[in-house]
Amino acid sequence: MLKRKIVIDTDPGIDDTIALTVAINSGLNIELVTTVFGNVNLEQTTINALRILEFLGKDIPVAKGVPRALFFDPGIDGSHVHGVDGLGGYPMPYPKTKVVDQVAVEAIKDLIEKSEENITLVALGALTNIALFIKIYPHLLDKIEEIVVMGGSLGAGNVNSAAEFNTFKDPHAAKIVFDSSVKVTVFGLDVTRFCLVSSQKLEENKNKSKVSSMAREILKGYIEENNELMMHDSAPIAYLVHPEIFDIEDKYIDVSTDERAPGALVSGFWTKEKDKKPNVRFAVNVDSKKFEEWLLANLV
């Protein structure tokens, strides 16, 4: 499982920083990082991706993605949570490295064409880059092993009563990905709300390394408000390393693109959707204790 080739598409973001860190420290074979708008604007998420990789001492190519959604402009970002710099003000040095010459979609295409093995795409933000790839290069979809998504909710949302932030940011892109022919595994708020780490254990961990110290400081704002922190974006990473800690069900899930409920997920029980074949694998449960143990072990 650890040897599969991976692209991480991300919008750093405090929780994305933690997810990238544990992905690297878990030994995943990350071939490319691509950036997307979301928690902050595209320029800042791209700078942050470069900063994080340099901080961790990793030479992984970074390709800049698209700056906006396909059709829908929600008019919000996550800067009220992540700060204007996306990293909660954590003083990570400005990057010396640069992005590759290609945009994200083209970089993904070249990687897939040159690879003898199938590629896994891990999406931690809006699904715009991946949706564009699906539409532009449908002949390459059989070379995608899996698309692993953090996004959506079948219960309560975190932007409004129904929608989760990532699917809300680009509902049309999410629908394209969910309805594609590719194996799609989704980690929505239904399970990521239980992917927890205690603030006490982060505090106990903080002096073990520069990484554990960074994790404690960058999560400071979360820690001040919560005894347990939800590590949403680390859930797909944990799945790649320890799939056995999750319960996953095959479901038919539609993504609303209606302007009254953009980004909301709908799984039919008493509607016509109940007779449709499953289009995604949806995480429904997690062993929270094992998740926390794994996360802390990879934040050192």
C-alpha positions as CSV (number, residue, x, y, z in Angstrom):
1,M,0.0,0.0,0.0
2,L,2.8,2.4,0.9
3,K,4.4,2.0,-2.6
4,R,1.6,3.3,-4.6
5,K,2.4,6.5,-6.5
6,I,0.5,9.5,-5.1
7,V,-0.4,13.0,-6.1
8,I,-1.7,15.3,-3.3
9,D,-4.0,18.1,-4.4
10,T,-4.2,20.6,-1.6
11,D,-5.1,24.1,-0.4
12,P,-2.8,24.7,2.7
13,G,-4.4,25.6,5.2
14,I,-3.5,24.5,8.8
15,D,-5.1,21.1,8.6
16,D,-3.5,20.5,5.1
17,T,-0.1,21.3,6.7
18,I,-0.7,18.6,9.2
19,A,-1.9,16.2,6.5
20,L,1.1,16.8,4.3
21,T,3.4,16.3,7.3
22,V,2.0,13.0,8.3
23,A,1.8,11.9,4.6
24,I,5.6,12.5,4.3
25,N,6.5,11.0,7.7
26,S,4.4,7.9,6.9
27,G,6.6,7.1,4.0
28,L,4.0,7.6,1.2
29,N,5.4,7.8,-2.3
30,I,4.4,11.3,-3.1
31,E,5.3,12.1,-6.7
32,L,3.7,15.5,-7.0
33,V,1.9,18.1,-5.0
34,T,-0.7,20.3,-6.8
35,T,-2.4,23.4,-5.3
36,V,-5.9,24.7,-5.5
37,F,-7.8,27.7,-4.2
38,G,-9.7,27.2,-1.0
39,N,-8.6,28.0,2.6
40,V,-6.9,31.0,1.1
41,N,-6.3,32.2,-2.5
42,L,-4.3,30.1,-5.0
43,E,-1.1,32.3,-4.7
44,Q,-1.0,31.8,-1.0
45,T,-1.8,28.1,-1.0
46,T,1.0,27.5,-3.5
47,I,3.5,29.5,-1.5
48,N,2.4,27.5,1.6
49,A,2.9,24.1,-0.2
50,L,6.4,25.1,-1.1
51,R,7.1,26.4,2.5
52,I,5.8,23.2,4.0
53,L,7.9,20.9,1.8
54,E,11.1,23.0,2.4
55,F,10.4,23.0,6.1
56,L,10.2,19.1,6.0
57,G,13.3,18.9,3.8
58,K,11.5,17.3,0.9
59,D,12.2,17.9,-2.8
60,I,8.8,17.1,-4.3
61,P,7.6,19.1,-7.3
62,V,4.7,21.5,-6.9
63,A,2.4,22.5,-9.7
64,K,0.0,25.5,-9.4
65,G,-3.7,24.7,-10.1
66,V,-6.7,26.8,-10.9
67,P,-7.7,30.0,-9.0
68,R,-11.4,29.6,-9.0
69,A,-14.4,27.2,-9.3
70,L,-15.7,25.9,-12.6
71,F,-19.0,27.8,-12.4
72,F,-19.9,28.7,-8.8
73,D,-18.4,31.5,-6.7
74,P,-19.3,31.1,-3.1
75,G,-17.6,34.3,-2.2
76,I,-15.9,32.9,0.9
77,D,-12.6,31.4,1.9
78,G,-11.2,29.9,5.1
79,S,-9.0,32.8,6.2
80,H,-11.2,33.4,9.3
81,V,-10.0,30.0,10.5
82,H,-6.6,29.7,8.9
83,G,-5.5,33.4,9.0
84,V,-4.6,35.5,6.0
85,D,-1.5,33.6,5.4
86,G,-3.2,30.2,5.7
87,L,-0.9,29.0,8.4
88,G,-2.4,30.7,11.3
89,G,0.6,33.1,11.5
90,Y,3.1,30.4,12.0
91,P,6.5,31.8,10.9
92,M,7.5,29.3,8.3
93,P,10.3,30.7,6.1
94,Y,9.4,32.0,2.7
95,P,10.2,29.4,0.1
96,K,13.4,29.4,-2.1
97,T,12.0,26.8,-4.4
98,K,9.6,27.4,-7.3
99,V,6.7,25.7,-8.9
100,V,7.2,23.6,-12.0
101,D,6.5,25.2,-15.4
102,Q,3.3,23.2,-16.0
103,V,-0.1,23.9,-14.5
104,A,-1.5,21.2,-12.2
105,V,-3.7,19.4,-14.8
106,E,-0.8,19.2,-17.2
107,A,1.6,18.0,-14.5
108,I,-0.8,15.3,-13.5
109,K,-1.2,14.3,-17.1
110,D,2.5,14.0,-17.8
111,L,3.1,12.0,-14.6
112,I,0.3,9.5,-15.4
113,E,1.5,9.1,-19.0
114,K,5.1,8.4,-18.0
115,S,4.3,6.1,-15.1
116,E,4.3,2.4,-15.6
117,E,2.1,2.1,-12.5
118,N,-1.3,3.6,-11.8
119,I,-1.5,6.8,-9.9
120,T,-3.6,7.6,-6.8
121,L,-5.0,11.2,-6.5
122,V,-5.6,12.5,-3.0
123,A,-7.8,15.6,-2.9
124,L,-7.7,17.7,0.3
125,G,-9.4,20.8,-1.1
126,A,-11.9,21.7,-3.8
127,L,-12.0,19.1,-6.6
128,T,-11.5,21.6,-9.5
129,N,-8.1,20.4,-10.7
130,I,-9.1,16.8,-10.7
131,A,-12.5,17.5,-12.4
132,L,-10.7,19.3,-15.2
133,F,-8.3,16.4,-15.6
134,I,-11.2,14.0,-15.9
135,K,-12.9,16.1,-18.5
136,I,-9.7,17.0,-20.6
137,Y,-8.0,13.6,-20.4
138,P,-10.8,10.9,-20.2
139,H,-8.5,8.4,-22.1
140,L,-6.1,8.4,-19.1
141,L,-8.7,7.5,-16.4
142,D,-7.9,3.8,-16.5
143,K,-4.4,4.8,-15.2
144,I,-5.8,6.3,-12.0
145,E,-5.8,3.7,-9.2
146,E,-8.1,5.7,-7.0
147,I,-9.3,9.2,-6.1
148,V,-9.3,9.7,-2.3
149,V,-11.3,12.7,-1.3
150,M,-11.7,14.7,1.9
151,G,-15.0,16.5,1.4
152,G,-18.8,16.5,1.7
153,S,-21.2,15.4,4.4
154,L,-24.3,13.3,4.5
155,G,-25.1,14.9,7.9
156,A,-24.6,18.5,9.0
157,G,-22.3,20.7,7.1
158,N,-19.7,23.2,8.3
159,V,-20.4,26.0,5.9
160,N,-24.1,25.9,6.3
161,S,-26.6,23.2,7.6
162,A,-25.9,20.9,4.7
163,A,-22.6,21.6,2.9
164,E,-19.0,20.9,3.8
165,F,-16.4,23.5,2.8
166,N,-14.6,21.6,0.0
167,T,-17.7,20.5,-1.9
168,F,-19.2,23.9,-1.3
169,K,-16.2,25.7,-2.9
170,D,-16.8,23.8,-6.2
171,P,-19.9,21.6,-6.3
172,H,-19.8,21.1,-10.0
173,A,-16.3,19.7,-9.8
174,A,-17.3,17.4,-7.0
175,K,-20.2,16.1,-9.0
176,I,-17.9,15.4,-12.0
177,V,-15.5,13.4,-9.8
178,F,-18.2,11.5,-8.0
179,D,-19.9,10.6,-11.3
180,S,-16.7,9.5,-13.0
181,S,-15.8,6.0,-13.9
182,V,-12.8,6.0,-11.4
183,K,-12.8,4.4,-8.0
184,V,-13.6,7.3,-5.6
185,T,-13.3,6.9,-1.9
186,V,-14.8,9.8,0.2
187,F,-14.1,10.9,3.7
188,G,-16.8,13.4,4.7
189,L,-17.5,15.1,7.9
190,D,-19.6,12.1,8.9
191,V,-16.3,10.3,9.8
192,T,-13.7,13.1,9.9
193,R,-15.4,14.6,12.9
194,F,-14.2,11.5,14.7
195,C,-10.6,11.7,13.4
196,L,-9.4,13.4,16.6
197,V,-6.3,14.3,18.5
198,S,-6.3,15.6,22.0
199,S,-4.8,19.0,22.8
200,Q,-3.2,17.5,25.8
201,K,-1.3,14.9,23.8
202,L,-0.2,17.6,21.3
203,E,1.1,19.6,24.2
204,E,3.0,16.5,25.6
205,N,4.4,15.8,22.1
206,K,5.6,19.4,21.3
207,N,9.2,19.2,22.4
208,K,10.1,16.0,20.6
209,S,11.2,17.6,17.3
210,K,10.8,20.7,15.2
211,V,7.9,19.0,13.5
212,S,6.0,18.3,16.7
213,S,6.7,21.8,17.9
214,M,5.4,23.2,14.6
215,A,2.3,21.1,14.9
216,R,1.5,22.3,18.4
217,E,2.1,26.0,17.4
218,I,0.2,25.9,14.1
219,L,-2.8,24.3,15.8
220,K,-2.7,26.8,18.7
221,G,-5.9,28.5,17.7
222,Y,-7.7,25.2,17.5
223,I,-6.3,24.1,20.9
224,E,-7.4,27.2,22.7
225,E,-11.0,26.4,21.7
226,N,-11.1,22.6,21.9
227,N,-9.9,19.7,24.1
228,E,-10.0,17.5,21.0
229,L,-9.2,18.6,17.5
230,M,-10.7,17.3,14.3
231,M,-8.0,16.4,11.8
232,H,-10.2,16.3,8.7
233,D,-7.5,16.4,6.0
234,S,-5.4,13.7,7.7
235,A,-8.2,11.1,7.3
236,P,-7.5,10.2,3.7
237,I,-3.8,10.0,4.5
238,A,-4.5,7.6,7.4
239,Y,-6.6,5.5,5.0
240,L,-3.7,5.1,2.6
241,V,-1.5,3.8,5.4
242,H,-4.1,2.0,7.6
243,P,-7.3,1.3,5.6
244,E,-8.3,-1.2,8.3
245,I,-9.1,1.5,10.8
246,F,-12.0,2.7,8.6
247,D,-15.4,1.2,7.8
248,I,-16.3,2.0,4.2
249,E,-19.6,1.4,2.4
250,D,-20.5,1.5,-1.3
251,K,-23.1,4.3,-1.9
252,Y,-24.8,6.2,-4.6
253,I,-24.2,9.9,-3.7
254,D,-25.2,12.9,-5.7
255,V,-23.7,16.4,-5.3
256,S,-26.2,19.2,-5.4
257,T,-25.3,22.0,-7.8
258,D,-28.6,23.8,-7.1
259,E,-28.0,27.4,-6.0
260,R,-30.2,26.7,-3.0
261,A,-27.9,23.9,-1.6
262,P,-24.6,24.0,-3.5
263,G,-22.2,21.3,-2.4
264,A,-24.7,19.3,-0.3
265,L,-24.5,15.5,-0.7
266,V,-27.6,13.5,-1.3
267,S,-27.9,9.7,-0.8
268,G,-31.3,8.5,-1.7
269,F,-33.3,6.1,0.5
270,W,-36.9,6.8,-0.6
271,T,-36.2,8.6,-3.8
272,K,-35.2,7.5,-7.3
273,E,-31.5,7.5,-6.3
274,K,-32.0,4.4,-4.1
275,D,-32.2,2.3,-7.3
276,K,-28.9,3.6,-8.8
277,K,-25.7,1.7,-8.6
278,P,-23.1,3.0,-6.1
279,N,-20.7,5.6,-7.5
280,V,-18.4,6.1,-4.5
281,R,-17.0,4.4,-1.5
282,F,-18.0,6.4,1.6
283,A,-16.3,6.2,5.0
284,V,-18.8,5.7,7.8
285,N,-16.7,4.9,10.8
286,V,-13.2,5.2,12.2
287,D,-11.3,3.7,15.1
288,S,-10.5,7.1,16.7
289,K,-8.0,5.7,19.1
290,K,-5.9,4.1,16.4
291,F,-6.2,7.2,14.3
292,E,-4.8,9.4,17.1
293,E,-2.0,7.0,17.8
294,W,-1.0,7.0,14.2
295,L,-1.2,10.8,13.8
296,L,0.9,11.5,16.9
297,A,3.5,9.0,15.9
298,N,4.0,10.9,12.5
299,L,4.1,14.4,14.0
300,V,7.7,13.9,15.3
